[in-house]
């Protein structure tokens, strides 16, 4: 089962500069564990205490996984996962 994972610029140091990588897993958690076997340390930047880090947004086929089942969200072959860092700040 191949799942495309789009990697934001800030995390590309873990993927040797690749914008997208492939992984496998029945859930988002399993996918991140699989990615960590080839891109050591990436899971720790996404997951903390068994849940998604607060300032990381993850989308499954353009749907925010926080409105699905979070890290337990089920995946299917051919799915696309996009990781985006949260953006905040600015001046008035």
N, C-alpha and C positions, 0 to 999 in steps of 0.2 A: 504494500500500500504506500504510494508516494504522495506526499503532501508538500506543496511549495510554501516556503516561509520567506516572506519579504523582510529584509533586515534594514533597520534605519542606520543612517550614517554613523551615529554614535556607538553602535554595537558592531560595526564591520571590522573592527580590530580583532574580534573573536573569530571572524569568518574569512580571514585573509583578504579582506576588501570586497568580498562577494556581496552583491546586492540582494541575491536570492539564493537559498539553499534548499535541498530536499531533505525530508525526514519522514519517519514513520511513527505510528502510534494510534491506539484506539481512542485516546483522549488527549486533550491539550497537555496535561501533565506528562503523559508518556512520550509525547512528541518532544517536549522540552528536555526530558531525560535522554532521549535518543540524540538530540542535537548536541547535548553536553558531552556525549562520548566522542564526537568528532570535533567539537568546537568548545574545548574545555573552558568552563567558567561562565558560559552564556546563561545557563539556567539560573545561576545565582544572581544575575542582573535582572531577571524577570520574576523570580519567585522568592518569597520570604515567608517562612513559617507555614508553608503549605498553601499559600494563596498568592495571587498576583500582587506584585509590588504596587503601591499606591499610585506612583507616577508613571506607570506603564500601561498603555492601552493596547489591547489585542483584539483583532477583528478576524472572524471566521467568515469568509465569503462576504465581506463588507458589513457583518453584524457584530456589534460589540459583545464580546463573550461575557461581560458582566451582567448582561440582560438574558443570557442563556444559562449555562451552568458553571460559569467561571472556569477554573482550571480543570474541572471534571467534564467539560463540554466534550461530547462525542465527536469524532472525526470520521470522515469517509475518504476513500481513495479519490484523488483528484481535487480535494479541497485546497483552498488557498488561505493561508494565515498571514496577516499583516501585523507587525509589531511597530507601534509608534510611541515615542516618548511623549508624555503630556507636556503641553506648552502653556506657560502662565507668565504673567508679569506685564510690563509695559507702563507707560506713564500717561497721566491724564493731560 
